[in-house]
Amino acid sequence: MATAPDLTPSSAPVDDPPNESVPEEENNPPGESVPERENNPLGESVPEPEGDASSTGEPASAGDAAVTPEALSAVELAAADDDPPAEEAAPATGTAPAKETGAPTQTSPAEKAASPTEPVPVERTLARFGAQAPRALIAAGLLLAVVVPLLLAIVSGAISIPHHDAWSYSRIGQHFGEGGGFDLLGWNRPSLIGQIVVLGPLAGSIAAQQVLVALLGAVALFACYDLLTPTIGRIRAGLATLVLACWPELGLLSTSFMTDVPALAGALGCLALGRRALAKDSPLLLAAALVVGLWGATVRESVLAAPAALLAVALLRAVVRAWNARSRERLRWLPLLGFGAAFAAAWLGFEYWRRGLPDDGPVFPAGADIIPPVLGLAVSGYFMLALAASPVILLFARPSRWTRTAWFAAGATAIVAALVWHDHGRAAFLFSDYLTPLGPYPGAVLGQRSMLPDPLFEVAALLAAFSGVVLAGVLVGRIGQLPPLLGWFSVLTVGGLLVGSTTGQPMWGRDLVVLIPLLLCVVLTDTVRVARRPAWLSRIYQTPPPAPRRAWSRAGLVFAVPAVALLAALGLLTTAYGTASDTARWEAGEALAETGVPRTEIDAGFEWVGYHSADGFDRAPRTDRPNWYADQVPGSRPCFVVAVSEQHRAGWRLVRTVEYQRYVIAGSAQLWIYDTGRCG
C-alpha cells in the first residue's frame, strides 16, 4: 500500500546522529512515495503537498526552507484556526482518485442516505481527534488542579479557614474588605496588594479570597495553553497544560490565599497577551499585557520579569525594523519608550507607597557565604523542574538521536546527581515544603505525621534524578529554539531567583512553578530547523514557519504514563491530606475556644497562632515556647496545644484525642490535645 510522502525539510534534525539522514522530497523520483517516519505521533498521516508556495502568500527566501501548512499532519490541520478545513486534506492512503469530468461531482442527499455505512476517511477521523484532544487535555488539567481541590475544600470546610503563610494575607484582606485599609502584620514578604484589591468588599470573606485564587488557577492554565500553542501546536500545548496541572503543589495552592497561583496567572497572562501583541503589532494588546503584568507584580515582585521581557523584545524588534525601514518609519519605536516609562512610573509609585506601610515584612539575614545557597537553589531547582516535566521528557527525549555533546551533558549530570544523592539524599531532589513524607508544611504543626508511605517518595526522587539526567541531553539540542519572549523571561526569572537566594530569602519549589511551562515548551519544541535565519537579531521579529512534528518514543511511553500517573496521584493525595489536616486542627482549636479558652492561649498550628495574634509577628527571641512560630508572636500563651502526634513532655496532660478522615473522604488519622500547665 502506498504511503504519503515525507515532507521533512532538507535540513537534518539538529540532534540526529550523523549517519541518520532525513529523506528529502526532492531526492525522490516522481511517483514514488517516501515511507512514513517511524513512530509517527498519534498515527498521523502526512497529506501530499498541493503547492510550493507558503500559505502566507510570501515567497520563501533563498536562505529559508519554507514549509507550507500542507506539510502538517491532518491532526494539526484540524487544530489550527488559519489552516484549511479537514475536508480539504489529501485523500486517505489507498483511496482511488476522483475522476476528472470537467465539473465538480456532487452527491445528492438521497445518495448520501442510501449509503449510511460508508466508511469515514482516516484523515477525517484524525482531524476530529485533533480538534477535540486539546480540549480534553485542558479539561483534565482543570479537573486535577482546580475542580477537585475546590470540591475537597468545600466538603471539608477548609474553604473558609486560612492556610499556612496565607493567614497573614487573609487577615490583611479581611481588614481591607471591612473598610480598614491595609494593616500589614510583619509576615507578608510578597507585594500581595493586587490580589486583595480586585476583591473589593468581598475581601472580607476568606471563602471569597480562596475561590478567587482557584479561578486564577484556571486562568493560569488557559494562559499556558495560549502562550505555547504558536510554538508547539495545539495538541502539545494541551499536553503541556495537563502536565503543569499535575504538579503536586498546585492543587493545595489553588485553594488557599497564597500568592503563588495569582502570580503565576499574572506572569503567564502577561506573556500570552504580549505574544499576541507582538504577532499582531497591536499597541492596545501591548498595553493590556503591561497592565496584567503590573497587576501581577503587585501580587509578587518576581512577576516583573514578564513585562520587562515583553518590553525588551518589543523595543528590540521595533529598533531592528526601524533600522531596515525608510526614514519616515524610523520613529515607530518611540511609543514603546512611552509604554515603558509609564509602566516604570506606575511600579515605582506603588513600591514607594507600599514600602511606607508599617510592618512590611520579615527581613531574613543573609549568610556570609553566598555560594552554597545559590548552588543549592540551582541544583535542587533543576531536578525539581525535571520532576515536574518528567512525563514529556521521557516521552519525547529520543536518546537514540542525540549527538555526542548531548550524551556528554547527560553523563555529567548523572555524576552530579549521584554525588548530590550521596551527600544529601532524596531531600535535594524533592525541593518542596508541600511534597514531603511528613505532609505539607511540616514546620507549621506540632509533632510529626506521615502522609504517604516512604518508598513512594523514594520513587519520586529517583524519577527526578533520572529525568534530570535525560533533560540535560534534551536541552543541548533544543534550548536555542525557545522563542525570544520566553527566552528573555527565563533569563530574568532565573536571575532574580538566584539573586534572591543570596539575600537570605527562603526559596522553595513552588517559587519555580512559573518556569515549568517554559521547560515544557523547550522539550516539546520540534528538533527540525526549517529556516536558516540570516542573523540572531532576526529571531526577534520573525516567526519560524511550522515544522513537521517530531515523533514521540514508544519506549518513552512506558515511562511517561507511570510518571504522569505518579504526579497526578501525589497531587491529589497531597491536596486531600493537607486540606483534611488543616481543617481538623482548626476545628479542634475552635472546640477549645467554645469551652472558654481564649484563642490567644491555644496553639492549633502556625496559621491559628498567627491569625489570632494581636499584632502579628515581631521575631522577638523567646525561649519558653514549644515551637518556632510561637516564639515570634507577642501575647501568645500556648496553654493548650493541638499536636499531630503523641507528645511526651514534662507537665503536659492529655485532654483528649480527635479522630478525623486522613484524606477528607477516606482514611483515618488522629490529633492529640494537651494542657501544657502554663496557665494554671
N, C-alpha and C positions, 0 to 999 in steps of 0.2 A: 504494500500500500504506500503510495507516495505521501510524503510529509511536507509541511510548509517550509519554505526556505528560511534559513537563519539570517537575520538582518543585522547581525553584530557588526559594529563599525570596524574599519580597517585597523585601528589602533588596538593593540593587545591589552588585556587587563593588566593593571599595574602589579597585581600580586600573583599572576600566573607564573609557573616555572618557565624558564627559558625554552625548554623543549616542547612546551604545550602551546600550540598555535590555535587561534580562533579562526574558524572558517570565514573567509571573506566572500562577499556576494559576487564581486567582480571576477573572482577566480573560477567560478563555476560555469561550465558550458551552458548555453541556453537550453532550457527544457529539463535540466537536471535539478533535483531538489537536494538541499543540504539537510542532513539528519538533524533532528532537534537536539538541543543541548541536554546532556544528561541531568536528571533531577530538575527538570523544568518545574518551577513552583506552581503548585495547585493544579498541575496537569494542563497548564495553559497551552493553547495552540497559537502559533505566530502567524497572523494573516500575511498574505502576499502583498508586496508594495504596489500601490496604484500610481506612483509617480515619483519623480526625483525631487520635486520642489517641496520646501517646508510648508507646513500648514499656515505659518505666519505670513506667507507671501514674500518673505525676504530671501534673496538669493544667498546661498552659502558661500562664504569667503573661501579663498584658496587655502587658508590655514585651518579651517574648521571642517570637521566631518559632520555635515548636517544629518540629523536623524528626524524623520517625519513622524507624526503621530501614528501613521500606519505601521510603524515598526514596533509599536507597543502591542501587548497581548490583548486578547478580547476582553479580559477582565479589566485591564487598565482603560481600554476604550470606553467601557460602560461606566467606569468610575469617574472619568473626567468630565467636567462641565462643558469644556470647549472642544471635546472630541466628537466625531461623528457618531450617530446612534448605532446601537449594536446590530440593528438590522442591515446596516451598510457594510458590515465586516465581510471579509472574504469567505467564500463557501467552505464548508467543512471538508476535511480530508476525505477523499474518495467520492465526493459528490460530483455528479456529471454536470458540466457547464450548461447553462441555458442556451437554447438555440437562438441565433440572431435572425429575427424576422423583419427587422427594419422598424418595428414598433414595439413598445413595451407590452409585455404579456400581463394581462390582468386576470385574476381569479374571481369568479362571481361568488356571492355569498352562498348560493346553492351548492357550488362545487366544494367550498370550504366545509359546509355542513355535511356533505356526503363523505368526507374523509376525516372523521374526528380522531382517528387513531394515527394520523400522520406524525412521524417522529419529529421531535424538536431538534433543530441543529445543535451540534455540540457548542458552537460559539455562542448561541443564544442562551444556552443553559449556563455557560461560564459567565456570560455578561450579567445574567440575573444574580449569580453568586457574587460577582464583583461589586454590584450595586448594593447588595444587602450586607456584605461582610463587614465593611467599616461601621455600619450602624449597630450590628450585633456586637462587635468588639467594644464600641463605646458604651453600649448599654450594659455589657458585662462589667466594664470598669466602674460605671456609676453605681451598679448594684454592690460591688465589693467595697468601694471607698466611701460611698455616701449613704445609700439607701439602707443597707443592713446595719451599719453603725448607728444611724439615726433611729432606726426602729429599736435597736437594743437600748439606746439611751432613753427613749420614751417609755419602753416597757419597764425598765428598771427604776426609773425616776431620776437617772443621772443627768437628764436634760436640764434640770433646774438647780443643780449644785455646781460649784466651781471645781476645777481640776488642776492639780499640780501648780505650776507657776501662774496659771490664769486666775488664781484667787485675787491677785493684785489687779489684773486687768478688769475682771468682772466687778470688783468693788469700785474702781475708778469709774467704770461705765455706769454703774448704778447711781453714783453721786452726780454724774453729769446728766443722766436721764431724769433725775429728780429736780433739776434746775440749779444744782450747786456748783456748776463749773467743774474744772479739773483740779482734783486734790490728789497729788501723787503720794505714794506710800513707801518709796525707797526700794522698791523691788520691781521696777518697770524699765529694764535696760533698753528695750526697743523703743522706737518712736511711739507706736501704739495708738496715737491720737486718731488716725484716719479710720480705723475700724470701729471707733466709738461714735464719731461724728455722724457717719452715714446712717446710724440707727435713730438719731434724734431722741425723742421721748421714749422710744422702745428700748433704749439702752438701759433703762431701769429694770428690765426683766432679764434674768440670767438665761432663761429659756430662749428668749428672742436673740440674745447675743450668740448662743451656740447654734441656733438654726441659721443665722446669717453666715456663720463660718461653714456650715455644711453646704449652703448654697454657693459660697465662694469656692468650695472644693469642686463642685460640679463645673463652675466657670473655668477653673484651672484645667480640668480635663478637656473641655471643649477647646480652650485656647491652645493646649498642647497639640491637639489634633490639627487645628487650623494652621498652626505655626509650621508643623513638619510636613504637611501634605504636599506643598510645591516641590520639596526636595526629595522625598522618598515615595510619594504616591499615597493614594487613599488607604489601600489595604494595609500597607506597612505603617502608616501614621495611626490607623486604628489599633494595630498591634502594639505600637509604642504606647498609646494611651492606656491600653489594658495593662501592660507591664508596669507603667507608672502607678496605676491604681492598686496593683498587687503589693506595692511597697508596704511592709508590715506596720510601719508607724502611721501611715496616712489615715486609717480609719479612726483611731483614737484622737488624732489631732483634729479631724474634721468635726468632732462633736465636743470640742472644748473651745474656750475663747483665747487659745494660744495664737500667737501672731504668725506661726509658720505657714498655715494654709492661706490666710489673706495675703501674705507677702508673696507666696507662690502664684496666686491668681493675679496679683498686680504685676509681677515681673513677666509672666507668660502673656498676659493680656496686652501689656505694652509692646512686647516683641511681635505678637501676632498682628496687632493694628499697625505697627511700624513696618512690618513686612509688606502689608497691603499698601501702605502709603508709598513705599519705595517702588513697588510694582506699578502702581497707577499714577505715580508722580503727583500725589494729591496733598496739598497743604492742609486741607481740612482733616484728613485722616492722620497726618503727621501731628497736628495739634491735639487731636483726640488721644493719640498714643502717648504724647508727653503728659497730658492731664492724667491718664491712667497711671503712668509711671510716677508722677508726682504724688498721687494718692498712695500708691504702694510704698513710696519712700517715707510717707508719714505714718506708715504702719511699721516698717522695718527699714533701717538705713541701707541695708545691703541691696535693696531693690534699685538704688540709684544706678547700679551698673547697667540696667536695661535702657533707660532714657539716654544715658551717656553713650552707650554703644550705638543707639539709633542716631543720635546727633552726629557722632563721628562718621558713621557710614554715609549718612545723607550729605554731610558737608564735603567729604572727600569725593563723592560721586559728582556733586554739583561743580566742584573745582575742576575735576577732570573734564567734565562736559564743557565747562566754560572755556577751558584751555583749547579744546578742539573746535569750538564753535566760532561763529562770526562775532565781530566786536559788539554788535547790538544785543547778543545773548550772553555776554560775559558777566552780567550783573545778576544772574538768576540765583547765585549762592548767597546774596546779601540778605534775603528774607530769612534764611536759615540762621544767620547770626542773630537776627531779631528773636526767633524762637528760642535759641539757646540763651540769650540774655534774659528773656522773660522767665524762662524756667529757672535759671540760676538765681534771679532776684526772688522768685517765689520760695525757693527752697531755703535760701539764706534768711529770708524773713521768718519763715516757720521755725528754723533752728534757733534764731535769736530769741523768739518768743518762748519756745519750749525750754531752752536752757535757762531761762529766767524763772521757771517754775521751781518751787522748793521741792526737795526730796526727789530729784530727777532720777535717781537710780544708784545701785551699788557700784562702787569703783573697786575693781579687782586689782590687787597689787601684781605688777609684772615681775617675773623672776629675773635673776641676774643673768642667766644663760638663756638666750632666746632660741638657740639651735634645737634643743630637744622638743619643745612644743611645736615648732614648725615641721620638723621631720615626723613627729608623731601624727600630726594632722594630715600631712601629705601621704604617708604610708597607710595609715588606718582609713583615711578618707577614700583613697584609691580602691582598696579592697572592699570597702562598704559600697561604693558605687558599682564595682564589678558584681557584687551580690545582687544589687537592685536590677542590673541589666542582664543577669546570667541567662535567662531564657533565650533572648535574642543573640547573645554572644555565642552560646553553644549551638544555636540553630544555623547561624549564618557565618560562622568563622571560616570553615573550609580550610583547615591547615594544609591540605594537600596542594593548595595553590600558593602557599606562602613563598616568599623569597628567603634567601639566606639571612638577610637582615632581620626579617620578621622572626625567624627561628632563633636568632641570637637574642633578640629582645625578650622573647618568651623564656628562653633559658636563663637569662639574667634575672628576670622577675621571679622565676621558680627558686633561684638561690636566695633571693631576698625574702620570699615567703617562708622558706624553710628556716632561715635564721630568725625571723620575727616569731614564728611559731615556737621555736626552741626557747627563746628568751622571754616571750610574753604570753604564749598560749593563745587560745581562741579569742580572748578579750580584745586583742589587737585587730581582729578581723570582724568582730561584731561591735562596731563603733557606735553604740547607741545606749541611751538611758531608758529606752522603751522596750527594745528587744533584748531582754536579759532573762536568765533562768529564774531569777527572783521576781519577775514580773515588772511591769512598767514603773519607772522612777522608784527604785527600791529605797533610796535615801529619804523618801518623803513619808515613810511609815516606820513605826517602832517594831522591831523584830524582823525575822527572815521568813520568807514564804517560798513556795515552789509553784511556778506557773505551769511548766511542762516538763516532761522527762528530760534529763540532762543529755542523753545521746542525740536528741533532736537538734540541740544547739551545736553539738559537735559536727553533725552533718551540715548545718548551715554555715559554720565556719570553714569547713573543708570545701564547700561549694564556693564560698567567697574567694578562698585561696586559688582554687583551680580556675575559676572564671577570671581572676586577675591575671593569671599566667597566660591564658588564651587571649585575653583582651590586649595584652602587650603586643602580641603578634598581629592582631587585627588593626591596632592603631597605626602601625608602621605604614600600612598601605592606604589608609583612609583618612587620617587626621587632617590632611591638607584639603580634603573635599568639603569640609564644613563651610556653609555659607558665611559670607563676611559678617553679617549682622550677628549670627550666633557665635562666630569666632571671637569677635570683639567682646561680646557679653561674657563668654567663657573666661577670657583672659582677665577682664576686670573683676569678675566674681571670685575667681581663684586667688587673684592677687589680694583682694580685700579680705578674704578669709585667712590667708597666711599672715597678713599684717595684723589682723585682729587677734590671732593666736599669740603674737608676741607681746600683747598688752595685758595678758592675764585673763582675758575674756574666755570663759569656758566654751568649748566647741563640742558639738555632738553631731551624730549622723544626720539628724533632722535639719541641721544647718546646710546640708549639701543637697537637699531634695530638689532644688531648682536646677541642679546640674544633671539630673537623671534624664530629662528629655533631650538634652544636648548630646549626652553619651549615646543614647539610643539612636539619635539621628546619625551619628558617626558610624555606628555599627551597621545600620540599615541602609546607608548610602551605597549606591552602585559602585562597584570597583572598576568598571569600564569607563575610561575617559573618552567622551565622544567629541570633544572640542579641544583644539590646540590654541590656547589664548596667547596673544602676542606679548603680553606683559602682565605682571601681577596686578597692576592697577586696574586692568580691565575687569577683573572679577568684582570690583566694587559696583559696577553699574551694568554688567552683562549677566543674564541668567542663562546657564547652560541648557541646551536642548535636552528633552527627555531621553533617557538611555534604556536599552533593553534591561529587564530586571534580571539580576543575578540569581541563580538557582540556590535554594537552601539545601542543606546537607541532610540526607536521610539518616546518616549515623548521628548527626547532631540532634535529630528529633528524639532519639532515645533518651538523651539527657535533658533536652529542653522541656519536654512535657512534665517530668517529675520536678524540675526546677520551678516552673510556674505554679505547679500544684503545691509545692512546699511553701513558696512565698505567700500564696493566697491563704493557705491554711494557717500559717504563722500570723498573718494579718488579722484574720477573723478571730483566732483564739486570743491574740494579744488584746484586741479591742474588747472582746467579751469579758476577758479576765479583768482588765483594768476598769471597765465600766462597773462590773459587779463589786469589785473590791472597794472602789471609791464610794459607791452608794452605801454599801454595808457599814463602812467606817463612819460615814456622815450620819446615817440613821442611828447608829449606836451613840454617837455624841448627842444627837437630838434627844434620844431617850433619856440620857443622863440629865440633860438640861431640863426636861419636863419634870424631873424629881426635885428640882430646886437648885441644882448645882449651877453656879454662874458659868457662862460659856468660856470666860477667860481662864477658868480653872480646869478646863477639860483639854486634853491632848488627844484628838482623834485623827492626827496626821498633819502634815505640813500645811495643806490648804485650809484645814479647820483653824489651826492656830493663827495663821496669817490673816485669814478673812475676819476673824473675831477679835483681832488685836485692836488696841485703842488707837495707836499711831503708826502702825506698820512696822517696818524693820529699822533698826538703828545700828546693827552689827556691833553692839557693845559687848565686850567679852564677859561672860558669866560662866561659872563652873559648877553650879548646883542644879543643872537641868539634865534630864535623861537623854537628850539628843541635841543635834547641832542647831536645828531651827528654833527650838525653844530658847536657846541662849541669846538669840538676836531679836527677841520680841519683848519690849518692855511691858511690864504689867502682867506677863504670863506666869501663872502658877499651876503647874501640872499636878493638881491634886488627884485627878482621875485620868488614867491613860487607857487608850484602846490599842491593843497590840495584835499583830497578825500571827504571832507565835507565842508559845508559853514562855513566861519570864520567871527568873529565879533571882530576885533582888531583895536585899535585906530591908525589912519593914513594909514590903508590898503585900497587900492582901487581895486575893482573888474575889471579886464581887460576883461575877457570873460570866458565862460564855454565851456566844451568839452564833447560831448556825445560819448560813446563807448558801445560795447556789453559786458555785465557783464560776460558771460561765453564763450567768444570767438565767438561762433556761435549763441548765444541766449541771451535774457535778455537785460536790459538797465541800464546803470549807468552813472555817471556824475563826472567831475572834475571841480574844481574852480581854476582859475589862478588869482593871486593877485600881485599888485605892492605894496611893503611894504613901499615905500617912503624913503628908507635908502640911495639911490644913487642919489637923486635929480631928 
